[in-house]
Amino acid sequence: MIRAVLFDFDGTLADTLPLTLHVFQDIFKRYDNRMVSKEQIIAMFGPTEEGILTANMKYRGLLPTAIEEYFELYHNWHASLVHSSPAIIQMLQALKEQGIAIGIITGKGRRAYQISNEALGLSPYVDIAITGDEVTKPKPDPEGIHAALAALHVRADEAIWIGDSNADIEAGLAANVHTIGAKWFGTVQSATFEKAPHDIFSQPSELTELVQQSLAHPAIEWRQLHWAKRIQALAQIGLTYSDNPYDRERYEELRDISVDMMTSCSDVDKEQVRVSFASDTGYATPKVDVRGVVFRDGKLLLVKEKADGAWSLPGGWADIGFSPSEVVVKEIQEESGFQARAIRLLAVLDKRFHQHPPEPNHVYKLFILCDIIGGEAMSGTETSGVGFFAENELPPLSAERNTEAQLRLLFQIHGQPDHAVILD
């Protein structure tokens, strides 16, 4: 069960990276007479602000004055360049209401952290903050995470760590905590992660959902679910390519282990998991779920699933012999009665990075924007209702098929034809 959530600060808990980069660029220009790119500054990250300037300024005699002016500018420009995020505050409030301890581990020095902490009003939510001044080894070393866990009296398997940089991800994995990559601010330290975190979240609400699920289902071990899928994939690949009877026997045993692991951390019947795994042959690849995104008068088309009585975007598994566009058009007509045409791809999401219920398969979800060109609302074989819903009136959702955070993301990018395809 999750008892604590630990955050990086810049680019994760606060959108302070633009300010930090702007101030560093100004200081290097004023005192070192050189232009330094944002990418070059990010490459310097690790030490505190004083440490970065000490290690990188050429004109050493001006260093004390440059450091003091850095903090003066950081303070003076904070109000205009950094704004409080309502989504972050809502997330922190929800975590505290659930009794979750909150910690911050940041490479920022204590002085800069205090400026941002006071300006953004984060103190009521934070139980412990460990800055770059309090560690001897900065991230990717896990020293700060270990110190926070010890101070909060929380085990590694009871905590979540979330950050936006490669150093953050490496530190979390080294500390053996559930590690999440944050992709919810416009400026992040690492656009892609060199090592894969356990999850990648594009909305703060996804973290809230994860914690709520952990509290509601304390027996579910999320990392075990990930390991079970990996073991199954390796077993399937081995059975596909190995002719050695002894190796095949070992791969069969690995598959049995994966079935037991999957059954212990999900609500799926053991025999159902075994049959599913045994029937899947060839090189193991993710399954593809295609969902149609249709807006009318600002409202989103949803269908009511007979399977669970909840609502979802029309769609389902990609069929062999059909393109993604053909699949989504077919699914929309079968489940809602509307004839549609596919317009463009909105998002490709890895299901394990979002708060769906545990399941045996590794799934990629394709969200395709579509227009209605004919037909009328009509339930299908697998659906019992059809409707259009505004963002503030979403019905109970089929979490196996789509999450509230995903639908809110679709509302957010609706009407932005130039918005880039969202990729986990």
N, C-alpha and C positions, 0 to 999 in steps of 0.2 A: 504494500500500500504506500502511496506517495505521502510523505510528511513534509517535504521541503522542496522549494523551487529556487534554484540559483541562477542568477542572470549575469551576463556580461552587461556593460553599461552603454558605451558608444555604439550606436547602430543597432542596439538590441532593446534596451529599456528606454532609451532616449535618442531622439534624432539629432544628436549633437555632432555627428561627423562633419556636416557642412561647415559648422562654426569652427571646429578644430582645424580642419584643413585650411580654411580661409585665414585664420590667425597665423598658422605656421607659414603659409605662403607670404604673408605680409612681413613677418619677422625676418625671414630669410632674405626678402627683397631689401628691407631697410638696413639690416645689420651685416648681411653677407654679400649684398649687391649681386644677387643671383635669383633667377626664376627657378622655382622648384615645382614640378608637377604634382598633382594630387596622388598619382600612382607612386611617385618617388617618396612622398611623405608617408603613405600607407606602408611602404616597404620598411620605413624606419620604426614603425610601431613595435612595441614590446616594452621598452623602458618608459618611465614617466616623462612628463613634458620637459622637466629639467634635464633628464637623462638624454632625451632625443636631441635637444639643443646642444648639450655638452658634447655629444658624440659626433655631431654633424656640422657645427658652425666652424668656419675657417678662421674668422677673426676672433681669437680667444679673449683678447682684451675687452671686447664689448659684451662678453657672455653674461656677466651679472646684470647689466642693464637690459639686455635682450630678454632674459628670463622674467624680470619684473614687468617689462612692458607686455610680454606674452599674457600674463595673468590679468593685467589691466585691460587689455583689449578683449580677452575672453569674457571678462565680466561686463564690459561696456556694450559689447555686441550681442550678448546672450539674448536679451529680450527681443531683438529684431530678427535674429537668425534661428532661434530655437523656440518651438512652440509645444506646449503640452499636448499630448495625444489622448483624446477621450477614450479610444479603444484600449490603450495601455492602462489608464486609470481604472477603467471598468474591469479589466483583467485582474489587476492587483486587488481591487476591492473584493472581487469574487473569490480570489485565493484566500484572502484574510478571513472572509466569512466562512470558508470551509475549514478554517483552523490550520492552514498551511503556513509554515515558516518561510520567509522570503530573505534571500541573501544576495548580495552583489559582490562579484569579483571582477575588478577592473584594473587595467594597466594604467589608468589615470592616476596622477598623484592625488593625495588627500586634498590639496588646496583647490585644484580644478574640480574635483568631485563635489566638494562642498558648495562651490558656486552653483553648479548645475542642480544639485540636490535641493538646495534652498529655492532656487528660481522655479523649479518644476513642482515643488511641494510633495516630494516622495517620502519624506521622513516617516509619516504615519504608517507606511506600509512595510518599511525595511527593518528587519530584525538584526542584520549584521551586514557591514560593508567592509570588504578587504580591498584596499587600494594598492597601487604599485609601490607605495612607500612601506607597506607592511610585509612584503615578500622579498626573498633574496633571489628567487628564480621566477621570471615572468612567464606567462603562457607562451608556448605550449606546455610548459611544465605544470603539473597538476597541483603544485604546492598550495596555491590559493584556495582551490576547491577542497583539498583535504583539510585545510585550516577552518574553512567555513563549516564543513560537516562536523568536525570535532567541537566547534563552538556551539553548534545547534544540537549536538548529541543525536545526530541522525546518521544512519548507515548509508553506504553508497547505493544500495539497492532500494532505499526509501527516498531517493532524491532524483530530481530532474535538473539538468544543466542545459542552458540555452544561450547561444551566441551566434554572431554573424560572420566570423572569420575562420580561416583554416586553423589558426592557432587555438581558437576557442574549441573547435571540434576535436583537435588532437588532444587538448587538455582534458576534455570530458571523457573521451574514450580511454585515455591513460588512467583516469581516476575511476574507471569502471562504473560510471553513472549513466543513466539513460540520457543520451545526448541529442539535442534538437538544434537544427540550423534555422535561424530566424531570417525571413525574407520579407518583412512587412514594412520596412522603410525604403525610401527611394535611393538612399546612399548606404551601401554596405561595404565592409572591408574586403570581402571575397565574393565575387560574382558566382563562382562555382566552388565546390568543396573538393579538395584533393582526396580526402578520406570521407567515406559516406557516413553521415550521422544516422542515428536510428530513425529520425523523422525530420522532415523539413516543413515548417509552417509558414504560410503566407498571410495569416491573420492571427492576432493575439487571442481571439475567441477559440481558436483550435486548441491552444494550451489549456484554456479553462475547461473545454470539453474533455480533454484527456484526463485531467485531474478528477473531474466529476465521475468519469467512468471508472477510474481507479478506486475511488471511494465507494462507488456503488457495487463494484465487482472486485473486492480485494484479493480474491484467489487468482485472478488473471495476471500472469507474469508476461509483460509485453515483449521483453527481450527473448523469452522462451519461445513465443510465437514466431518471432523472426528466425530464431535458430532452427525451429522445426521445419519451416519452409525451405531453408537453405539445405538442411540434411536431406529432405525429400528430393530436392532438385539434383543434388550430387548423386543420390542413390539411383534416380531415374536415368541420369546420364551414364552412370556406370553400367546399369543393366542394358542400356541401348548399345554400348560399344564394346563391352567385354564378353569374350567367349570362354574365358577361364571359369570352370565350374566353381572353384574355390572363391574366386573374386565375386562371382555372381551371388554366392551364398552370403558373403559379407555385405554386399549391397542390399540384398533382401532383408538382412538383419537391421541395417541402417534405416531402411524404409519402415520396418516395424517400430523402431525407436521413434522415428518422426511421427508415426501415427499416435503412439502413446503420448508424446509431448503435445501434439496438437489437441488431442482429446482432453488433456488435463487443463488446458488454458483456453478452451472455447466451449460453446454450448452444442457443438456438432456431435452427433452420434458417432461412436468409434467405428462401427461397421461402415457407416456412410463415408467416413474419412478414408478407411482402408480401400473401399471400392473405388473412390475417386482417385486415389493415388495409383492404384494398380491399373486402372483403365487408361491412365495418361502415359503414353509411350513416346519414344523419340527424344530429341534434345529438349530439355525443360526450358520453356519460355513463358513469360507472363501471358495471361489471358487478356482479352481486350473487350472493354465494356463501352458502348457508344451511346451517348445521351443527346437528345434533341433539345435545343434551347430556342423557344418561341415566345416572343413578346407581342402583346396586343394592347394598345393604349396604356403602355407602361406596366402591364401586368404579365406575369410569367405563367406559361401553360404547364400544369401538373396533372397527373393521372393518379387515381386511387388504386393501389395494388390489392388484388384479392388475397394475395399471400399473407399480408400482415395488416391490412386495413388502413395503411398509412399512404402518404402521397410521395410521388417522385416525378422527376423529368421522364418523359417517354423515352424508352430505349431498352437496350439489353445487350447480350453477347453478340460480338461480330460474327456473321455467318461466312463460312467458306464460300468463295465464288462471288461475293459481293464486296464492292468498295465501301469505305466508311460512309460516303455520301449516300450510297444506295441503301445501306443498312439503316441509317437514321431516318430516311424518308419512309422506308417500309415500316419501321417501328412506330413512327408517329401516326401513320394511317391505321395500323393494326390496334394501337392502344388508345387513340383519341378520336379516330374517325376523320381527322383532317388530312387533306392532301398538302404536301409541303415540298419545298425545294431547298436544298442545302446552299448556304451562302459562303460561310467561311469557318475555319477552325478557331475556337476561342481558347481552348486550354487542353493540355495533355497532363494529367495528374496521376501520380503513383498512389494507389489506394492506401498503401501502408503509411503514407505521410499524412493521412487525414483520419479523423476519428470515426471510422466505420467499425461495426462489431467484428470481432475476430473471425477469420474464415481460412480454409485450407489453401486457397489459391493466391498467387501473387497477381495483381490486376492493375492494368493501365486503364484509365478512364479518359475517353475522348468526348469533349463537349463541343458540339457543332451548332452554330447559329443557323436558324432556318426561318423561312417565311411561309405563311399559309397562302396557298393558291386555290384552294377549293375544299369541298367537303363540309361536314358539320360535326359538332360534338357528338360522339357516340362511344360508349364503352366497348371494350374488346374482350377476348377470351380470358385475358389475365388481369383485366381492369374492371372496376365497378363504378367509376366516376371520372368526370373530366371537368376541369375548371381553370380559370385564370385568377392569379392571386397577386396582390401588391406586396411589397417587401415587408410592410408592417402588419400583414394579415396572413402570414404563412400558416398552413395547417400542420398537424402532426406529420412529420416526415419519416419516410422509410430510410432509416440510417444505413441500412445495408446498401442502398442505392445512391443516396446523396445526403450530404450533411447541410445543416443550416449555414455554416461558414461558406461552403461552396456556392450555395444559391445567392447569398449576399454578395459574394465576389462577382457573380454573373450580373446582378443588378448594378454593381459598381462600374463595370466595364461596358454595360449596355449603352449603345448610342455613341461609342467611341470607335469608329471604323479604323482608325490608325493605331489602335492599341495593339501592342505586340502579343503574340500567342504566349500564354502563361505556361511555363514548364517548371515542374518540380526539379 
